[in-house]
Amino acid sequence: MVKIIHGADFHLDSPFSGLSPQHSAQRRSELRQLPRRLADLARAEGADLVLLSGDLLDGQHIYRETAQALAKALGSIPCPVFLAPGNHDPWSQHSPYASLTWPDNVHIFSSQTLESVNLPGLGCTVWGRAFCASHQASSPLEGLSLPRDGRLHLGCFHGDVAPQSDYGPISREAIAASGLTYLALGHIHQCSGLQREGDTFWAYPGCPEGRGFDETGEKGVLLVEAEPGHVESRFVPLCQRKYEALSVDITGTTDIAGAVQRALPEDAQRHMFRVLLTGEGEAPDLSALERTLAPLCYGLTLQDHTRLPQNLWQRREEDSLTGLFLRSMWEKCQAEPDNQLYQLCARYGLAALENGEEGCL
């Protein structure tokens, strides 16, 4: 049984543009610590191999100290490390992968041609290839069809398990026909869990640190144990901070800030939150709420998904311009109840009309 750490999509030197300049700089610094935490995990688990399936760097132009820190951390891992460049960090003669001297235990796939490395001491072969441009129309598994020879065959690739893609499309049929025991993939930022096509097991570990609210929850790597015909995996969290989305119903609440505060976890100051305000009530003052609640979190975004109180809709029966407007908006809101634009239109329109019609009803 070979023990493998499978990681991908570190995106070192990401801009974190959704955060304040101070927090963005801090998050980039924290991201640079990921390779060291990966190395600590590999030593603690006694890993035999580390497979890194691309997009370790967010782009071709990164801080040199970031690449140096990555090389140093990977070199400290006491086992072979394989890295397959992806669409964000493709191999080229000008990429950081080519310009730095890498430790002897690190093998970087540097060609679109399929390559294999035999590891006799582990009784396995690692297969891989690199992205050499930011887009790739061909499948990374193209030309890979190994015999079931009783050996452990591992794949380290960046690609998209989809019928069509600009980022190395991989069909499920190609996975099954590859002959690999385990296919370590990168590109998708959500952990897939262990999957299987034919006799081939495969997985995406997801990114080890979320960078936005499309990457919520725990993030990390996979600890994989593999032997011919059998693979097991376990997700290992590696992130320092999380993005989380919360929904807070403010129906009947006069203290909205208090309701949100009660919904936040005790360690809210470590993480980033998007809070959706739902239910019925007057339009909340988002700016005032953010000023009150922002110190409680590392990052906070508030969104108004509330609805007009039912008693205000009852005014649609009035024989007035307000009644006419509310009848029109009522029909739209009933047809598309989740359309927040209609709710906002109803709120702003009603406020404008009430100012204009004051004393006329």
N, C-alpha and C positions, 0 to 999 in steps of 0.2 A: 504494500500500500504506500503510495507516494503522497505526501502532504504538500498541498499547493496553496499559496496565497494568490488570489486572483483579484486584481484591481484595474481600474480604468478611469478616464475622464476626470483627472485632477484639476485641469484647466488652471494651472498655476499662472499667476499674474492677471487673473480676471479683473476687469475694471470695477465691478460692484457699483455701477452707476446709480442704482436705486437707493444707495445709502448716502449719508452725509460725507463730505470729503474726509473728515477725521476717521469715521467708521470704515470708509472704503479702504483707506490706507491700512488701518488695523486689520481688516479682513484679509487683505493681500498678504500681510505679514503672517497671519495665522495660517493661511493656505500654504505658505512656504514651509510650514512645520509638518505638513502631511507626510512627505517622504520619510522624515525621521520617525514619525509615529508608525508608519508602515514598517520600517526597519525594526522598531521595538517589538511590534507584533510578530514579525517573522522569527525573531530570536526567541520570544516567549513561547511561541507555538512549536518551535523546532521544525520550521518549514524546510522542505527539501528543494522547493522551486518557488520562484515568484514570477507570475505571468502578468504583464502590464499591457493592456490592449488598446493603447492609443489615447490621444488627446491629453497627455500629461501636461502639455503646455497649451495655453489659451491661444497662442499665435506664434508666428515666426519671429516677431520682435518682442523679446522679453528682456528683463534685466539679467545681465550676465551673472550676477550673484545668485539669481534664482536657479539658473542652470547648474551653477557650481554646487549649490546646496543640494540639488537633486542628485548630481553625480556622487557627491560625498556620502549622502545617505544610502544610496543604492550600493555603493561600494562597501558599506559597513555591514551589509547583510551577508551572513556566512553560508550562502548557497547561490547557485546560478540564478540570474535575473534576466528575463527576456522581455524586450520592449518592441511593440509593433506600432510605429507612428501612424496617426490617424489623420482626419481631414483638417483639424485645427493645427496640427504640428507635423505636416508631411515632411518626409525626408527630402532634402536637397543638399547640394554642395555648400549652400549658404545657411543651412539651418543650424540651430544650436547643437543638434545631434552630430553634425559633421565637424563643427568648429572646436569642440571640446575633446579632451582626452578622457576617455571613460575607463573606469576600473576593469580589471581583467574578468571579473565575475559577471559583467553586464554585456549582454549580446543585444545589439540593436539591429533589427531587420531593416535593410537599407535598399531594397529593390522591390519592384512590382513582380519580379520573378519569384516563384515559390521556392522557399529555402527550408532545409531541414538541418537540425543539429542533433546528433546522437549523443546520449548520455549513458554510457555503458554501466556506470556505477549505480544508476537508478533504474536501469532496464527500460528506458523510455526514449522516445524521439519527440522533439518539439518542432512543429511546423509553423511557418509564418511568412508574412510578406508585408511590405509597407505601402501606405499611401504615399505617392510622390507628387501629389497635387491636392488642391482643396476639394476637388470633386473626382469621383471615380465611377464610371458607368458599369464596369465589369465586376463580377463577383470575386471576392477574395478567395473563395474556394474553387475557383475555376481551375480545372486540371487536377484536382485532388480526389483520388479514388484509391484508397489504400486497401490491400488485402487484409482480411481478418487473420493475422498471423500469430496471435497470442501475445503480441507485444503491446505495450502501453504507448499509444500515439496521442499527443496533445497538440492542440491548435491554439495559436495566439494571433488573433486577427481583429481588425477594426472593420465594422460593417453593419449593415442594416438588414435585419431579417424581415424582408418585405418583397413583394413581387416586383416592384419597380422603385428605384431610388437613385439619387445622384451620389450616394455615399456608400458604395460597395454593396449592392443588393444581394441578399443571400436567400435562396429559396429553402424551404424545409426539406424538399426532395434532395437538394444538394448536401444538406447537413447529413441526412440519412445515408447518402451514397459516399460520403467523404472517407469512411473507414476510421475516423477519429474516435478515440475513447471519450475524450472531453474536449469541447470547443470553448475556449475562453474568449468572449467577445467584449468589445467596447463600442460606444456610440450612444446607446440609450441610457438616459440618466436615472431611470427607475430600476431597482433591482427586480429581475425577472423571476428569481427563484430557479431551482434546478428544473430544466426542461429536457425532453427526450424526443428525438426523431430516429426511428429505427433502433439501431444499437448505439447511437451516438448521443451522449449527454451534452447539454450546452447551457450557458447562462450569461446574462449581463449582471455584473455586480452593482450597476448604477454608479453615480458619482459619490465620492467619499465626503464631500461638503456641498450642501445646497447653496445656490447662488441667487435664488429668487423664489417667488411663490409658486412657480411651476415645478419646484424641486423641494417639496415639503417633507417633514418627518425625519426619522433617523436615516443617516447615510453612512456608508462604509464599504467594506470589501467582503469577499467570500473566502472562507476557509474550506478548501476542497480536498477530499481524500479519494484517490482514484487507483484502481487496478483494472486490468483487462476485464471487461464485462460488468464492472460495478463502480459506481461513483456516488459519493455522498457530499453534501455541502452544508455549510452553516454560515449565516450572515453575521458579520462582526461589525458593530458600530465603530466609526472612527471619527465622526464629526465633533467639532467643538461647539458649534451653534446650529440651531435648527430654524427653518422657516415653518411657521404654522398658521393655519387659517382657522378662525373661530367665528361662530355665529352666536349673537346675543340678541334675544327677543326683548324689546323694550316696551311691549304692550303693558299699559297701566303703570309704567315706571316714571317717576319724576326725577330720580337720581340716575341718569344714564351713565355718568362716569363711575358711580359706585357699582352698577350692574356689570360694566366691563371689567372693572378691577376684580370683582369676585370671580369672573370667568377666567382670569389669567392665572397660570400656575405659579407656584412659589418661586421658581427660578426664572421668571419672566425677563429679568434684566440680562440674562445670557442670550436671549433668542429674539427673533424677528417675528412680528405678528401682523396678520391682516385680519381685522375685525369687521365682520359684516353685521350691521345693525338691522334687525328684522322686526316684524310685527307692526302694530298700528300705533301711530302717535304723531305729534307735531314734528315738523322737519327739525332734526337735531342740528345744532351748531357744530359742525365738524371741526372747524378751526379752534374753537374754544376747548372742545373735548381733547383734541390732539395736544394742546398746550398743557392740559391737566394730566393726561395719561402718558405722554411721551417719556417722562423720566422713569416710568416703571418698567420700560422695555428697552432692549438694545436698539430695536427698530420697530416703528408702529405705523400702520396705514389703516385708516378708517374709511369704510364705505357705507353709504346710506342705501339700504334696501328695504326701508320701511314703507308702509302704505298709509294713505290718508285714513284718519279715524272714520268709522262707519257713520257716525252722526253727521259728519260733514257731507258725505255722499247723499244723505237724505235731502239735502238742500237742492238736489237736482230737480225736485218737483216744483220748485218756485217758478213763478211766472216772471222771470227777470233774465237779464243777460248772464248773471251768474248761474242760474238754473239751466239755461241753454248750454253754457259752456260745460257745466258738470255732467249734463246728460250725454254730450258728445264724448267727453273723456271717460265716462263710465262705460260706454259701449266699447271703447278701445281697450280699457283695462280689463274688462271681462273677456274680451277676445284673446288678449295676450297678457295673462296675469303676471308673468315673470318679466315683462318688459319694463325695466326701471325708468326708461326715458318717458313713458307715459305718466308714471307716478310723479316724476319731476315736473313735467309739463302741467299736470293738474295742480301741484303745489304752487308753482310760480304764477300760473294763470289766475288761480284763486286769490293769491295775495295781491296781484295787480288789480284785479276786478274789485276787490273789497275796498281798496284805497280809492278807486275811481267811482264806486257806487255808494260810498259812505253817505248816509242820510237819505238815500233814494228809495230804500225798501220800507 
